[in-house]
Amino acid sequence: MSGAGGAAKAGIGLGSALAVTISWSVNKSILWAILHGVFSWFYVVYFALTRPGGLAG
């Protein structure tokens, strides 16, 4: 796979990228974005479950 993308080569997973994007759009804080990026899919699922109109209803 010589054509892999830059993010994949850097070891950034889809969950981390999604968590950072969601966190930035909600909080506008780089510190929160980094923290949520570490939690990755856990934050994404938490966000989906607690957001009005999300997975929980």
N, C-alpha and C positions, 0 to 999 in steps of 0.2 A: 504494500500500500504506500507507494511513494507520493500519492496525491492527497494525503490526509491534510485536513484543515489546520490552521494555526491554533485554534482553541483546543482541538483534540490532541495536538502535539504537546501543548502546555499542560495537559492533564485536567482541563476544566470539563466537567461532565455537564450533561443537559440539565440535570436537577440543580446544580450549582448556578448555572447561567440563568435558569428560570427563576430561582429564588432571589438572586441578586437583582434581576429586572423587576420582579414584583415588589421587593423591598424598596428599591429606589423610587418606584412610582408611587408608593404609599407614604414613605417617610422622608424622602429627599435627604438622606443621611448616608454618607459613605461608610461610617462605622457600623450602622445597622445593616447595610448591604453586605459588608464583609462577614459579619456575624451570621446572617441568614444564609449566606453562601456556604459557610461551614456546615450548617445544619442541612443544607441541600433539600432533598425530597421531603424531609420531616416538616420543614417550613412550608413547602408547596402544598402538602396535604392539609396542614393546619390552616393555611390561608383559604383553601377551597372549602373546608368544613365550617369555618367561622364567618365567612363572607356572606352577607345577605344575598340570597339568590344563588348561592353556591351549591355544592353537592348535598348539603343537609336541608336545603329547602329555601 
